[in-house]
């Protein structure tokens, strides 16, 4: 099942054929093109945009926000050199590193905030009940897709595209899960917040599994801040300022939870998502931990999951070299916070 890497390979071939792709990878110090998803798991970006913290710290460098609905889309854009950085999940992070080796994680952003929900009225109480069911996720190779397929394998099941009997339905947009549930076209979904909380609040689904229960200490990275190595090399000061903006946004979230949630909700709508009512927002927000710690151990574990699924041939021995945290740790020291270590 090498569909995720195959898709990335196709875009890479197209990008290689473009004479300007090398120049694009270095970008311009006057503009930073940043990928962001309309998910609450991208709240450091959402709050940083709404509060103006990212642009403030970038100074004269103009921030150009490019919305995406999945990690696959953002990955393709990074490979093609049409964006310089993105908030993105661990699944695409690993695939990009293996395919190009030209990306770097410069900070974490969010941990947790993903769940498996089942449609109200569907009888699913244990893994065996998933046989013959249709389960949605954000797309092949996406972080939640890897989590779902791994969980199925661990419970003796497989997707139909792997020779099994569980149909995985890739979503065009995570918000499509609402209509699909209403129309009874899917039986469940493995999604990032706020969509599990939204489906539950509307009475369309119940939470069967919170993904944090599958991880040591409940800690696993959901969103990294990933940058093009070419852009990082050409414009290190810009990336350091971006990292500072991310840290400032996370500190604001930690110190002003209610206001930060409201700002993130406001930005969701502006980026093409839907604003949430107060109860949904409160529930979804409580499921996520916002932190600059990228939880490197969970990225390595995620890579092992991808290997077991056949998405990658092997976990790269140098995978942790993807972390370039010197700027982050310099900023943390300046505000009296402990450094982040890769372990």
N, C-alpha and C positions, 0 to 999 in steps of 0.2 A: 504493500500500500504506500507507494511513493508519490501519491498525487500531489501532496503539498509541495515537495521539492521539485516535482515536474513543472508545476505551475510557476514556481520561482525561476526555474531554469529557462522556461520559455521567455519570460520577461527579460531575463538577463541577456538572452540571445538578441532580443530586439534592441535592448539598450546598447549592447556591444556594437551593433550595426550603425548606431547613431554617432556621427563624428563629434557631436558636442557632448556626449555623455561623460567623458573624462572631465571636461571643464565643469559640467554640472555637479559632479561629485565634490568639487572643491567649493562650489557656491561663491557667494559674495559676502564680504564682511558688512556690507551695508544692509543686507536682508538675511533673515533667518527664517526658513520655511519649516514650520512645525506641524506634524501630524497629531491630531487629537480626535478622540471618539466621544460621542454623546452618551457616555456611560458614567455613572457615579464613581466607578473605579478609576476614573481619570480626573477626579475632583481636584488634585493639586494643579492640574492644568486649567480646569474650569474656574476655580477660585482665583488663580493667578491672572487669568484673562479678565474676569469680571472686576477684580479689585485693582487691576493695572499693575500688579507686582512684577509680572514677567517683563512687560515693556519697560517699566521703570529701571529694572536691573540691567536690561540690555542696552539702555542708554541710546546712543545714536543709531544702533542697529535696529532696523524696522522689523517687527515681528509679523510674519505672514502666516496665518493659521489656515491649515488645510484639513477639513473634516473628513474622516473615514468611518465606515461602519464595521470594519473587521480588520484583524491583524494581517490577513492575506493582502488586502488592498494596500495597507500602509507598507508592507514588505515590498510589494511590487514597486511602489513609488520610491522607496529608498534605493532599491536595486537600479532603478532607471535614472536615479539622480534628480528626480523632480521634487524631492524634499530633502532637507538636511538633517532632520531629527524627528523623533516621534515618541510619544507615550505609547507603549505597546506591551503585550503580554509575553510570557516566557516561551511559549511554543514557537511563535514566529521569530523570537530573539535567537533561539537555538538554530532554527533553520537558516536564518540569514547568516549567522556566523559560519556555519558549515559550507554554505553555498559560496559566500564571497570572502569571508574573513575580514571584511572591511567595515565592521560596525563595532561600537563600543558602548557598554553600559556605563553611564557616568553618574547615575543615582537611581535609587529605588523611588517609588511613588506611593504604591498601595499594596496592602496584603489582605488576603481573604476576600469575601464578598462574592462568592459564587455558590450556586445551589442547584440540585436536581429537584424539580417540581413535577408533580403528576396531575393530570387533568381531573377535576372534580367529577366523581361518578365512575371513574375508571378503577377497576380493582387491581391495584398494584401494592403489595405489602412486602414483597421480598424480591430479590433479583430474578428468580425463576419466572416471575410474572411478566418480565419484559419481553419474553419470547413472543414474536408476532406483533409487537407494538412499534409505533412510530414516535421517535424522540428527536426533538429539534435541538440544534446548537448553532453557534455563530458562523460555522463554515469549516470545511476540511482544513486540517492543520492548525486551526485556531486553538488557543490555550484550553478552552472548555471542550473542544472536540477531542483533544488529547486526553483530558481528564475523563470524559465520558467513555471513550473507547478503552482506556486503561481499566476503568472500573468494571466494564462489561467483561473484559478478559479475565480479570481477577475473580469474577463470579461465574466463569465457565460459559460466557456468552460472546458472540461476535456480531458485528454489523453485517448487513447483507452484502456490502461491497467487499467483505472479507470472507464470504462464504457462510455467514451466519444467518440468523433469522430476526435480527433487530434492525429496523429501517431507521437510519439517521437522516434527518431532514435538514440540510444546510439552509440557514435563513439569509435572505437578502439584507434584511435589517432586523436587529433584535426585537424591535417594536412589532414586527410582523407576527410574533408569537401570540400576541393578544387575539388577533383576528383568527389565526389558525386554531387556537384553543376554543374560541367562540363557535367556530364552524365544525369543531370536532375532527379536524384534519390531522391533528397530532395528539398523542396520548401523554406526552410529557416534554420537558425541556431542561437542558443543563445550560444555565445562563449566568452572566454577571449581573450585579445589581445596577439599576433598580428593578430589573424585569422580574426576578422571582417575587419580590415584595409586591410589585404591581399586580401580577397575576393572582397572588394570594388575596390581596385586598379587594379585588374585583370578584372574588368567589369562584374564579376559573380554575384554581389549582391549589394544591397543598404541598408543603415542603416535605419531601421524603428524605433528603440528605443534604446537610450543610457540608460543603467540601472541606472546611477546616477540620472536621472530625477525622479526616483521612491523613492528616499531616502531624508530624511530631510537634507537640506544643501548640497545635493549631495554627502554625505560622507557615505561610507559603506566599511567594510573590505573585501578585496578580498583574501589576503594572510596573514596568521599568521606564526610565528615561534613556532612550537609545539614540546615538548619534552616528552619522557617517564618519568613518575614520579619516576620509579625505578632507572633510570639512573641519574636523577636529585638528588635524595637522596644519591646515592652512590658516585657521582662525581660532587658535586656542583661547584667546581672551574672550571671544564671543561665547564660546561654550562654557567658560568659567562663569560668565555672567548669567547664562541660562541656568546653570546649576544653582547659582545663588538665588535666582528667581524661584526655582523649584523649592529650595529650602525655606525661603521666606513664605511661600504659599503654604507649605506644610506646617510651619510654625503658626501661621495665622489660623489654620484649621484647628490645630491643637489647643490654641488659646481662646478661640472664638467659635466654638462648635456650631451653635445655632445660627449665627450670622453667616458662617462659612457654608453651611448646608443651604441656606436661602440663596446665596450667591451662586453656588453650583447649580441649583435648580433653575435659576434665571438663565444661566449660560447653556444649560441643556437645550432649552427651547431655541436659543439663538443659533445653536449649531445643528439644528435640524431634528433634535429629539423632541420629547414632550415634557412640559413641566409637570411636576408631581403634586398631588395633594399632600397636606401636612402629615397624615398618618403613614402614607407610603414612604414619603421622604424620611421620616423618623425611623421607620423600620429598616429601610435600605441602608441608611447612614450608619446605624448601629452594627451592621454586619461587616463593615470595612474598617481596617486599621490603616491610617495614613502615616507613612514612615519613609525616610530617605534610605533606610537599610534595605538593600535589594535581596536579602536572604539568599545568598549565593548557593547554599546547600540545596534549596528547593529548585533552583534552576538546573543543577546537576541531576537531581532526581527526575525532573521533567524530561531531561535529555534521555535518561535511561528508559523512561516510559515511551518516548518516541522511538527508541531503538527496538524495544520489545514489540512495538506495533509495526515495525518495518518501515517507518517513515525515514529513518536514517540508518546507515550501515553500522555505525559505531559512535560511541560518545567520544568526542575529540579529547585526547589527553591534555590538550592545552585550553580546554573550554573556559577555565576561570581567568585566562588571560584576556577575556572579553571585558573584564572589569577595569576601568580606568578611573579610580576613585581619589586620585591625589587632589583634584580641585575640591571635591566634596569634603574631604577630610580637612583641607586647609580652611574651608569656610566654617566647618563645624568647630574647629579649634578656636577660631576667632570669636565664636559666640559661646564658648565654654561647654560645648557638647563633646561627648566621647567620639573618637574616630570609629569608622565602620571597617571591620576586617572581613576578608574573604576567607571562608573556611568551609 
